[in-house]
Amino acid sequence: MKNVMKVRWSRPLMAAVAALTMLHAVSAHAWWEKKWEFRKKIAFDLSDKGAGIKENLADVPVLVRLHAGNFDFTKAKDDGSDLRFMAADDKSPLKFHIEKYDPKQAIALIWVRVPQLAGGGTQDSILLYYGNKGAPAAADAGGTYDTGQVAVFHFGEKEGAPHDATAYGNHGADFAGKLGNPAVIGSGATFNGTSDRLVIKRSPSLNFAKGFTFSAWAKPASAQPDARLFSFSDGKQGIEVGIAQGSVYARVDGATTGRTPAINPQSWHHVAVTAEPGKRLVVYLDGREAATANLGASMPSPTADLVVGGTQTGGALFAGEMDEVEISSVARPAAWFTAAVAGQGEGGKLTAYQQEEKGGGGSEDLTIHLMKVIARSITLDGWLVIGLCSFMLVWGILIFIRKFFMLQKISKSNKYFMESFGELEDPLALEEDEGFSDSSLFRVYQAGFDEIQRWVDRQDPEKDLAVLPRSILHNFRATLDRASTTESHKLSAWMLVLTLGISGGPFWGLLGTVWGVMNTFASLAESGEANLSAIAPGVASALACTLFGLFVAIPCLFAYTYLANQMKYINAANRHFTEEYAIKVEGAYGGTQ
């Protein structure tokens, strides 16, 4: 019996496993957006055969190098604005920005914020989509970095002071060095050792109370006696990252590390320093720990400008080149720098570019694309307001259609009725006709006729009825007025729906907009990160509510105006007929009683 039960349960279990396997295979081959024609998988190797990283990392800005050997630039837009990066689930867009994109030279340098890298693993990957000529630019330099990254300099400018790529905007304020020379990653900065230095003005974001990290690619021109790669000092406290006779060291207040092995001049090396209060001050050279010192319980808080390539007083100037200078307000783990060396250096082993895949997509109209983006950004409360506005719009459309055809029938029947009524010698001799079924004038006529008929039925059959008493004629006229008013009320029925659409639709939209903007700023306050790409989707979602409010109000306004104008003519016709009908009856049957 047990064996039979095992067989019975094993078959459904195997079928479920097979179904899940097929589902995984289908989802793995899913295509994020059909309008993008091509994609390429970028895999990460953290095993010993690759980058050799044992620790897990999160929100790492990884450099993606594209060149003629791994990317066909003819299939993307000339400025690379159609590039998109997705997480491995093929659903989550990743923040990125382009440092350099040159299709003529077939080279592109792109920084992508990778959500996770599993230590020692080979399963992590991202997807690069391209091939949509109608796509707008979506790069977000500030969003590429986490909140702890307070300054990043790519040195890609042609002239002037270098710009900070993070959302904090800690741009260089004073720099006389040379920009544009080929470096490890695109272009670098050249310091002449006599006057060049990069000054970064003090700002609230440059607060190192919780920790500090400095990293850069450096290429000394010679074995200088002592030079500063980075420094801050106000005379009482300070942070220094120096290089003396090719050896790197770091100093935080009274704590000073030993010196690393000397590096060769005229060669690029990755230098990094981390400081965590109450723990250690560490110097990393080419991704490996090279010198340490114990650190006190507190970190100096900058009260003066920061300087790259020298000191604030203009001493200890560095002679050589630098690239990719990064400053963080947290102490990065050792694996961070191992990943930087493996991913940023030429011939790095962190990334692997797989074969291009072709989907069924292509160019899509920009307006349609943006509408889809907005739809994906709308929150639940926004959909509730949009749903209510849509309901009001549909209701208003149905009322307009019903009223439109009703008014057409009434106008047509009234015209036919007046032709028949005008041919009568006796105003009370009109016989009912099928053509009068929708006529408001006939219903007024019938109400007056019925009032006289009821009086006639109450009279002595032998009495002469050729003359109607004045009291009956007064009742007859009152009946006509009442019937005309009733017809006017029938015409106005449900017009309140259009009135509510005109006045209430924009207010519902405004409510959704205000609510959406509040949610956007609340989420920014919660995350502590502000940039245009983070704000734009929420604001677009909020404004979508206003748009739907106007979608309700504008059609309802035109519909109401048209219907009210048509009803005005019919009501006027009812009043004129009432007066004409009463006069003809009084002329034919009026007496002195």
C-alpha positions as CSV (number, residue, x, y, z in Angstrom):
1,M,0.0,0.0,0.0
2,K,2.8,2.4,0.9
3,N,4.5,1.8,-2.5
4,V,1.2,2.5,-4.3
5,M,0.8,5.7,-2.4
6,K,4.4,6.8,-3.2
7,V,3.7,6.2,-6.9
8,R,0.5,8.2,-6.7
9,W,2.2,11.2,-5.1
10,S,5.4,11.0,-7.1
11,R,3.8,11.5,-10.5
12,P,2.0,14.8,-9.6
13,L,5.1,15.9,-7.9
14,M,7.3,15.2,-10.9
15,A,4.7,17.0,-13.1
16,A,4.8,20.0,-10.9
17,V,8.6,20.1,-11.0
18,A,8.5,19.8,-14.7
19,A,6.0,22.6,-15.0
20,L,8.1,24.9,-12.7
21,T,11.2,24.1,-14.8
22,M,9.3,25.0,-18.0
23,L,8.0,28.2,-16.4
24,H,11.5,29.2,-15.4
25,A,12.7,28.5,-18.9
26,V,10.0,30.7,-20.3
27,S,10.6,33.5,-17.9
28,A,14.3,33.4,-18.5
29,H,13.7,34.0,-22.2
30,A,11.1,36.7,-21.6
31,W,11.6,40.0,-23.3
32,W,11.4,43.2,-21.1
33,E,10.0,45.5,-23.8
34,K,9.2,44.5,-27.4
35,K,10.1,47.9,-28.7
36,W,13.8,47.1,-28.0
37,E,15.1,45.0,-30.7
38,F,18.4,43.6,-29.2
39,R,19.7,42.6,-25.8
40,K,23.0,41.3,-24.4
41,K,23.6,39.5,-21.2
42,I,26.4,40.7,-19.0
43,A,27.5,38.1,-16.5
44,F,29.6,38.6,-13.3
45,D,32.2,36.1,-12.2
46,L,33.2,36.4,-8.6
47,S,34.8,33.0,-8.3
48,D,38.5,32.3,-8.0
49,K,38.7,32.0,-11.8
50,G,37.2,35.4,-12.1
51,A,37.4,38.4,-9.8
52,G,38.1,36.3,-6.7
53,I,35.6,38.1,-4.4
54,K,34.4,36.2,-1.4
55,E,32.1,38.8,0.2
56,N,28.6,39.8,-0.9
57,L,28.2,43.3,-2.3
58,A,25.2,45.4,-2.8
59,D,24.5,48.5,-5.0
60,V,27.9,48.5,-6.6
61,P,28.6,50.9,-9.5
62,V,30.1,48.5,-12.1
63,L,31.8,49.7,-15.3
64,V,30.5,48.3,-18.5
65,R,33.0,48.6,-21.4
66,L,31.6,48.3,-24.8
67,H,33.8,48.1,-27.9
68,A,33.7,46.6,-31.4
69,G,34.5,43.2,-30.1
70,N,31.5,42.9,-27.8
71,F,28.9,45.4,-29.2
72,D,27.5,46.4,-32.5
73,F,27.2,50.2,-32.3
74,T,25.3,50.4,-35.6
75,K,22.3,48.8,-33.9
76,A,21.9,51.5,-31.2
77,K,21.3,55.2,-31.4
78,D,24.3,57.5,-32.2
79,D,24.3,58.9,-28.7
80,G,23.4,55.7,-26.9
81,S,20.2,57.2,-25.5
82,D,18.3,53.9,-26.2
83,L,20.5,51.9,-23.9
84,R,18.7,50.3,-21.0
85,F,19.9,48.0,-18.2
86,M,17.7,45.5,-16.5
87,A,18.3,43.2,-13.5
88,A,18.5,39.5,-13.9
89,D,14.7,39.2,-13.4
90,D,14.3,41.1,-16.7
91,K,11.7,43.3,-14.9
92,S,13.7,45.8,-12.7
93,P,15.3,48.8,-14.5
94,L,18.8,49.6,-13.2
95,K,20.2,53.1,-12.7
96,F,23.1,54.0,-15.0
97,H,24.9,56.8,-16.7
98,I,27.2,57.1,-19.7
99,E,30.7,58.5,-19.1
100,K,31.7,58.1,-22.8
101,Y,29.9,57.0,-25.9
102,D,31.7,57.2,-29.3
103,P,30.3,55.0,-32.0
104,K,32.9,56.3,-34.5
105,Q,35.7,54.9,-32.3
106,A,33.5,52.0,-31.2
107,I,33.9,52.6,-27.5
108,A,31.5,53.2,-24.7
109,L,32.0,53.5,-20.9
110,I,28.9,53.1,-18.9
111,W,28.4,52.9,-15.1
112,V,25.6,50.7,-13.9
113,R,24.3,50.3,-10.3
114,V,24.2,46.5,-9.9
115,P,21.8,45.6,-7.0
116,Q,23.8,42.6,-5.8
117,L,26.9,40.5,-6.3
118,A,27.1,37.2,-4.5
119,G,30.6,36.4,-3.2
120,G,32.3,33.5,-5.0
121,G,29.3,33.1,-7.3
122,T,28.9,33.1,-11.1
123,Q,25.2,33.4,-11.4
124,D,24.7,37.1,-11.1
125,S,24.1,39.0,-14.3
126,I,22.3,42.0,-15.9
127,L,20.8,42.6,-19.3
128,L,21.6,45.4,-21.7
129,Y,18.8,46.4,-24.1
130,Y,19.3,48.5,-27.2
131,G,17.9,49.0,-30.7
132,N,15.0,51.5,-30.3
133,K,15.3,54.6,-32.4
134,G,12.3,56.3,-30.7
135,A,13.6,55.8,-27.1
136,P,14.4,58.9,-25.0
137,A,17.5,59.2,-22.9
138,A,17.1,57.5,-19.5
139,A,20.6,57.9,-17.9
140,D,20.7,59.0,-14.3
141,A,24.1,59.8,-12.9
142,G,22.9,60.6,-9.4
143,G,20.9,57.4,-9.1
144,T,23.9,55.3,-10.2
145,Y,25.4,55.8,-6.7
146,D,24.1,55.1,-3.2
147,T,23.6,57.8,-0.6
148,G,27.1,57.1,0.9
149,Q,28.8,58.1,-2.3
150,V,29.4,61.9,-1.9
151,A,31.7,62.7,-4.8
152,V,32.8,61.0,-8.0
153,F,35.0,62.5,-10.7
154,H,35.4,60.8,-14.1
155,F,37.5,63.7,-15.5
156,G,35.6,63.5,-18.8
157,E,35.3,67.2,-19.3
158,K,37.2,69.0,-22.0
159,E,38.1,72.0,-19.9
160,G,37.2,73.8,-16.7
161,A,36.8,72.2,-13.3
162,P,35.8,68.6,-13.1
163,H,32.1,67.8,-12.2
164,D,30.8,65.5,-9.5
165,A,28.7,62.7,-11.0
166,T,26.7,62.1,-7.8
167,A,23.5,63.7,-6.9
168,Y,25.2,65.9,-4.2
169,G,26.9,68.1,-6.8
170,N,30.2,68.5,-5.0
171,H,31.9,69.9,-8.2
172,G,35.5,70.9,-8.3
173,A,35.8,74.6,-7.6
174,D,39.4,75.2,-8.6
175,F,41.5,73.2,-11.0
176,A,44.3,74.3,-13.4
177,G,45.4,70.9,-14.4
178,K,45.0,69.3,-17.8
179,L,41.9,67.2,-18.7
180,G,41.3,64.8,-21.6
181,N,44.4,62.6,-21.5
182,P,43.8,58.9,-22.1
183,A,43.6,57.1,-18.7
184,V,42.5,53.8,-17.3
185,I,38.8,54.6,-17.8
186,G,38.3,57.1,-20.7
187,S,40.0,60.4,-19.9
188,G,41.9,61.4,-16.8
189,A,43.4,64.5,-15.1
190,T,47.1,65.5,-15.2
191,F,48.7,67.2,-12.2
192,N,52.0,69.0,-12.9
193,G,53.3,68.9,-9.4
194,T,53.9,72.7,-9.2
195,S,50.5,74.4,-9.1
196,D,47.7,71.9,-10.1
197,R,45.3,70.7,-7.5
198,L,41.5,70.0,-7.4
199,V,39.6,71.9,-4.6
200,I,36.3,70.6,-3.4
201,K,34.3,73.2,-1.4
202,R,33.0,72.2,2.0
203,S,29.4,71.0,2.0
204,P,27.0,69.3,4.4
205,S,27.2,66.0,2.4
206,L,31.0,65.8,3.1
207,N,30.5,64.5,6.6
208,F,32.7,61.6,7.6
209,A,31.4,61.1,11.2
210,K,30.3,57.5,10.3
211,G,33.3,56.6,8.1
212,F,35.4,57.7,5.2
213,T,36.6,56.2,1.9
214,F,38.9,57.6,-0.8
215,S,39.8,55.7,-3.9
216,A,41.4,56.6,-7.2
217,W,43.5,55.3,-10.1
218,A,46.9,57.0,-9.8
219,K,49.9,57.1,-12.1
220,P,52.9,59.0,-10.4
221,A,55.2,60.8,-12.9
222,S,58.2,60.0,-10.6
223,A,59.1,58.8,-7.1
224,Q,58.3,62.1,-5.3
225,P,59.6,62.7,-1.7
226,D,56.1,63.3,-0.4
227,A,52.8,64.3,-2.2
228,R,49.1,64.2,-1.3
229,L,46.6,62.3,-3.3
230,F,43.9,63.7,-0.9
231,S,44.0,66.0,2.1
232,F,41.8,67.9,4.5
233,S,43.1,69.9,7.4
234,D,42.0,72.9,9.5
235,G,45.0,73.0,11.7
236,K,43.5,70.9,14.5
237,Q,42.2,67.8,12.6
238,G,42.6,66.3,9.2
239,I,42.7,63.4,6.8
240,E,45.6,62.7,4.5
241,V,46.3,60.1,1.8
242,G,49.9,60.5,0.7
243,I,52.5,58.9,-1.5
244,A,56.2,59.1,-0.6
245,Q,58.9,57.6,-2.8
246,G,56.2,55.4,-4.4
247,S,54.8,54.1,-1.1
248,V,51.2,55.0,-0.1
249,Y,50.2,55.9,3.5
250,A,47.2,57.4,5.2
251,R,46.7,59.6,8.3
252,V,43.6,60.5,10.3
253,D,44.4,62.9,13.1
254,G,47.0,61.0,15.2
255,A,46.5,57.6,13.6
256,T,49.0,56.9,10.7
257,T,49.4,53.7,8.8
258,G,52.6,52.1,7.7
259,R,53.8,52.5,4.1
260,T,52.8,50.1,1.4
261,P,55.3,48.5,-1.0
262,A,56.5,51.1,-3.5
263,I,54.7,51.3,-6.8
264,N,56.5,51.9,-10.1
265,P,56.3,55.4,-11.6
266,Q,54.6,55.8,-15.0
267,S,52.2,52.9,-14.3
268,W,48.6,52.9,-13.2
269,H,47.6,51.6,-9.7
270,H,44.4,51.6,-7.8
271,V,44.7,53.3,-4.4
272,A,42.0,53.2,-1.7
273,V,41.8,54.2,1.9
274,T,39.0,53.5,4.4
275,A,38.5,54.7,7.9
276,E,35.8,53.5,10.3
277,P,35.5,55.1,13.8
278,G,36.6,52.8,16.6
279,K,38.0,50.3,14.1
280,R,40.8,50.6,11.6
281,L,42.4,52.9,9.1
282,V,43.3,50.7,6.0
283,V,45.2,51.4,2.8
284,Y,44.4,49.2,-0.2
285,L,46.7,48.9,-3.1
286,D,45.4,47.3,-6.4
287,G,42.5,45.8,-4.5
288,R,44.5,44.2,-1.7
289,E,45.0,45.4,1.9
290,A,48.5,46.9,2.2
291,A,48.8,48.9,5.4
292,T,46.7,49.5,8.5
293,A,46.4,51.4,11.8
294,N,44.0,51.4,14.7
295,L,41.6,54.3,14.7
296,G,40.0,56.3,17.5
297,A,36.4,56.4,18.3
298,S,35.6,59.6,16.3
299,M,36.3,60.9,12.9
300,P,37.2,64.5,12.0
301,S,34.4,66.5,10.5
302,P,35.6,68.7,7.6
303,T,35.5,72.4,8.4
304,A,37.6,73.4,5.4
305,D,37.8,72.6,1.8
306,L,38.9,69.2,0.6
307,V,41.9,69.0,-1.8
308,V,42.8,66.3,-4.4
309,G,46.5,66.3,-5.5
310,G,47.9,68.6,-2.8
311,T,47.1,70.5,0.4
312,Q,45.0,73.5,1.2
313,T,48.0,75.7,1.5
314,G,49.4,74.6,-1.9
315,G,52.1,72.2,-0.6
316,A,52.8,68.5,-1.2
317,L,51.5,68.8,-4.8
318,F,51.2,65.5,-6.7
319,A,52.9,65.1,-10.1
320,G,51.2,62.6,-12.3
321,E,47.8,61.5,-13.5
322,M,44.6,60.4,-11.7
323,D,41.4,58.9,-12.8
324,E,38.1,57.9,-11.2
325,V,38.4,59.8,-7.9
326,E,35.7,58.7,-5.5
327,I,34.9,59.9,-2.0
328,S,32.4,58.2,0.3
329,S,31.0,59.1,3.8
330,V,31.1,55.4,4.8
331,A,33.9,52.8,5.1
332,R,33.6,50.5,2.1
333,P,34.5,46.8,2.5
334,A,37.6,45.3,1.1
335,A,35.6,43.5,-1.6
336,W,34.5,46.8,-3.0
337,F,38.0,47.6,-4.2
338,T,38.7,44.1,-5.4
339,A,35.6,44.5,-7.6
340,A,36.8,48.0,-8.7
341,V,40.2,46.6,-9.8
342,A,38.7,43.6,-11.5
343,G,35.9,45.6,-13.2
344,Q,37.5,48.8,-14.1
345,G,41.0,47.8,-15.1
346,E,41.6,46.8,-18.7
347,G,41.4,43.0,-19.1
348,G,39.4,42.7,-15.8
349,K,37.9,39.4,-14.9
350,L,34.7,40.6,-13.3
351,T,32.4,41.0,-16.4
352,A,31.8,38.7,-19.3
353,Y,29.7,39.7,-22.3
354,Q,27.6,37.1,-23.9
355,Q,26.1,36.8,-27.4
356,E,23.6,39.2,-28.7
357,E,19.9,38.2,-28.7
358,K,17.4,39.5,-31.2
359,G,13.8,40.0,-30.2
360,G,10.6,41.0,-32.1
361,G,10.8,44.6,-31.2
362,G,11.9,47.8,-32.8
363,S,11.1,51.4,-32.9
364,E,8.0,52.6,-31.1
365,D,6.4,56.0,-31.2
366,L,7.9,58.2,-28.4
367,T,4.4,59.4,-27.2
368,I,3.2,55.8,-26.8
369,H,6.4,54.8,-25.0
370,L,6.1,57.7,-22.6
371,M,2.4,56.9,-21.9
372,K,3.4,53.4,-21.0
373,V,6.2,54.7,-18.7
374,I,3.7,56.9,-17.0
375,A,1.2,54.0,-16.6
376,R,3.8,51.9,-15.0
377,S,4.6,54.7,-12.5
378,I,1.0,55.4,-11.3
379,T,0.4,54.3,-7.7
380,L,-2.7,52.6,-6.3
381,D,-4.2,55.9,-5.0
382,G,-3.6,57.4,-8.5
383,W,-5.4,54.5,-10.1
384,L,-8.3,55.0,-7.7
385,V,-8.7,58.6,-8.8
386,I,-8.2,57.8,-12.5
387,G,-10.8,55.0,-12.1
388,L,-13.3,57.4,-10.6
389,C,-12.7,60.0,-13.4
390,S,-13.0,57.3,-16.0
391,F,-16.3,56.1,-14.5
392,M,-17.6,59.7,-14.6
393,L,-16.4,60.1,-18.2
394,V,-18.1,56.9,-19.4
395,W,-21.3,57.8,-17.5
396,G,-21.3,61.3,-19.1
397,I,-20.7,59.8,-22.6
398,L,-23.7,57.4,-22.1
399,I,-25.9,60.3,-21.0
400,F,-24.9,62.4,-24.0
401,I,-25.6,59.6,-26.5
402,R,-29.0,58.9,-24.9
403,K,-29.9,62.6,-24.9
404,F,-28.6,63.2,-28.4
405,F,-30.8,60.6,-30.0
406,M,-33.8,61.5,-27.8
407,L,-33.6,65.2,-28.9
408,Q,-33.3,64.2,-32.5
409,K,-36.5,62.1,-32.2
410,I,-38.4,64.9,-30.4
411,S,-37.4,67.5,-33.0
412,K,-38.4,65.2,-35.8
413,S,-41.8,64.3,-34.2
414,N,-42.5,67.9,-33.3
415,K,-42.0,69.0,-36.9
416,Y,-44.5,66.4,-38.1
417,F,-47.0,67.3,-35.3
418,M,-46.9,71.0,-36.2
419,E,-47.5,70.2,-39.8
420,S,-50.7,68.2,-38.8
421,F,-51.9,70.7,-36.2
422,G,-51.5,73.6,-38.6
423,E,-54.0,72.0,-41.0
424,L,-56.8,71.8,-38.4
425,E,-59.9,74.0,-38.4
426,D,-61.0,72.6,-35.1
427,P,-58.0,72.7,-32.6
428,L,-59.5,69.8,-30.7
429,A,-60.1,67.6,-33.7
430,L,-56.5,66.2,-34.0
431,E,-56.4,62.4,-34.0
432,E,-53.5,60.5,-32.6
433,D,-50.8,59.4,-35.0
434,E,-47.9,57.0,-34.7
435,G,-45.6,59.8,-35.9
436,F,-46.4,61.8,-32.7
437,S,-45.1,59.2,-30.3
438,D,-41.9,61.1,-29.5
439,S,-43.3,64.6,-29.8
440,S,-43.3,66.8,-26.7
441,L,-45.8,69.1,-28.4
442,F,-48.3,66.3,-28.8
443,R,-48.0,65.4,-25.1
444,V,-48.8,69.0,-24.3
445,Y,-51.7,69.0,-26.7
446,Q,-53.0,65.7,-25.3
447,A,-52.8,67.0,-21.7
448,G,-55.0,70.0,-22.7
449,F,-57.4,67.9,-24.7
450,D,-57.8,65.4,-21.8
451,E,-58.6,68.3,-19.4
452,I,-61.5,69.5,-21.6
453,Q,-62.7,65.9,-22.2
454,R,-63.0,65.3,-18.5
455,W,-65.1,68.4,-18.1
456,V,-67.3,67.4,-21.0
457,D,-67.8,63.9,-19.5
458,R,-69.2,65.5,-16.3
459,Q,-71.8,67.6,-18.1
460,D,-75.5,66.9,-19.0
461,P,-75.6,65.3,-22.5
462,E,-78.5,67.5,-23.5
463,K,-76.6,70.7,-22.7
464,D,-75.0,72.7,-25.5
465,L,-71.2,72.1,-25.4
466,A,-70.2,74.4,-28.2
467,V,-69.1,77.0,-25.6
468,L,-66.6,76.4,-22.8
469,P,-66.9,78.4,-19.6
470,R,-64.1,80.8,-18.8
471,S,-63.2,78.8,-15.7
472,I,-62.6,75.7,-17.8
473,L,-60.4,77.7,-20.2
474,H,-58.3,78.9,-17.2
475,N,-57.9,75.3,-16.1
476,F,-57.1,74.4,-19.7
477,R,-54.3,77.0,-19.9
478,A,-52.9,75.9,-16.5
479,T,-52.9,72.3,-17.7
480,L,-50.9,73.3,-20.8
481,D,-48.4,75.2,-18.6
482,R,-48.0,72.3,-16.3
483,A,-47.5,69.9,-19.2
484,S,-44.9,72.2,-20.8
485,T,-43.0,72.3,-17.5
486,T,-43.1,68.6,-17.2
487,E,-41.6,68.2,-20.7
488,S,-38.8,70.7,-19.7
489,H,-38.0,68.6,-16.6
490,K,-37.9,65.4,-18.7
491,L,-35.4,67.1,-21.1
492,S,-33.2,68.2,-18.2
493,A,-33.1,64.7,-16.5
494,W,-29.6,63.4,-15.9
495,M,-28.0,66.6,-17.1
496,L,-26.6,66.8,-13.5
497,V,-24.1,64.0,-14.5
498,L,-22.5,66.3,-17.1
499,T,-22.5,69.2,-14.7
500,L,-20.7,67.1,-12.1
501,G,-18.2,66.0,-14.8
502,I,-17.5,69.7,-15.6
503,S,-17.0,70.9,-12.1
504,G,-16.1,67.8,-10.2
505,G,-13.7,66.1,-12.7
506,P,-10.9,68.7,-12.4
507,F,-11.1,68.6,-8.6
508,W,-10.8,64.9,-8.4
509,G,-7.8,65.2,-10.7
510,L,-6.3,67.9,-8.5
511,L,-6.8,65.7,-5.4
512,G,-5.0,62.8,-7.1
513,T,-2.2,65.2,-8.1
514,V,-1.7,66.7,-4.7
515,W,-1.8,63.2,-3.1
516,G,0.7,61.9,-5.6
517,V,3.1,64.8,-5.1
518,M,2.9,64.3,-1.3
519,N,3.8,60.6,-1.8
520,T,6.7,61.5,-4.0
521,F,8.3,63.8,-1.6
522,A,7.5,61.5,1.3
523,S,9.4,58.7,-0.4
524,L,12.3,61.0,-1.1
525,A,12.5,62.0,2.5
526,E,12.4,58.3,3.5
527,S,15.1,57.3,1.1
528,G,17.3,60.3,1.7
529,E,18.2,60.4,-2.0
530,A,17.0,63.2,-4.3
531,N,17.5,63.2,-8.1
532,L,15.5,64.0,-11.2
533,S,14.9,60.4,-12.2
534,A,13.6,59.6,-8.7
535,I,11.2,62.5,-8.7
536,A,10.0,62.5,-12.3
537,P,8.0,59.2,-12.3
538,G,6.1,60.2,-9.2
539,V,5.3,63.6,-10.5
540,A,4.3,62.2,-13.9
541,S,2.0,59.8,-12.0
542,A,0.5,62.6,-10.0
543,L,-0.1,64.8,-13.1
544,A,-1.8,61.9,-14.8
545,C,-4.6,62.4,-12.3
546,T,-5.0,66.0,-13.4
547,L,-5.0,64.9,-17.0
548,F,-7.8,62.4,-16.5
549,G,-9.7,65.1,-14.6
550,L,-9.5,67.3,-17.7
551,F,-10.4,64.3,-19.9
552,V,-13.7,64.3,-17.9
553,A,-14.4,68.0,-17.8
554,I,-13.6,69.0,-21.4
555,P,-15.9,66.4,-23.2
556,C,-18.6,67.0,-20.6
557,L,-18.4,70.8,-21.2
558,F,-18.9,70.4,-24.9
559,A,-21.6,67.8,-24.5
560,Y,-23.5,69.9,-22.0
561,T,-23.3,73.0,-24.1
562,Y,-24.6,71.2,-27.2
563,L,-27.5,69.5,-25.3
564,A,-28.5,72.7,-23.5
565,N,-28.7,74.6,-26.8
566,Q,-30.9,71.9,-28.3
567,M,-33.1,71.8,-25.3
568,K,-33.5,75.5,-25.3
569,Y,-35.0,75.3,-28.8
570,I,-37.4,72.5,-27.8
571,N,-38.5,74.3,-24.6
572,A,-39.1,77.5,-26.7
573,A,-41.2,75.5,-29.1
574,N,-43.2,74.1,-26.2
575,R,-44.0,77.6,-24.9
576,H,-44.9,79.0,-28.3
577,F,-47.2,76.0,-29.0
578,T,-48.8,76.3,-25.6
579,E,-49.7,79.9,-26.3
580,E,-50.9,79.2,-29.8
581,Y,-53.0,76.2,-28.7
582,A,-54.7,78.1,-25.9
583,I,-55.5,81.0,-28.2
584,K,-57.0,78.7,-30.9
585,V,-59.2,76.9,-28.3
586,E,-60.4,80.1,-26.8
587,G,-61.2,81.5,-30.2
588,A,-63.1,78.3,-31.2
589,Y,-64.9,77.6,-27.9
590,G,-64.7,80.7,-25.8
591,G,-67.8,82.2,-24.3
592,T,-69.0,84.7,-21.7
593,Q,-69.7,82.3,-18.8
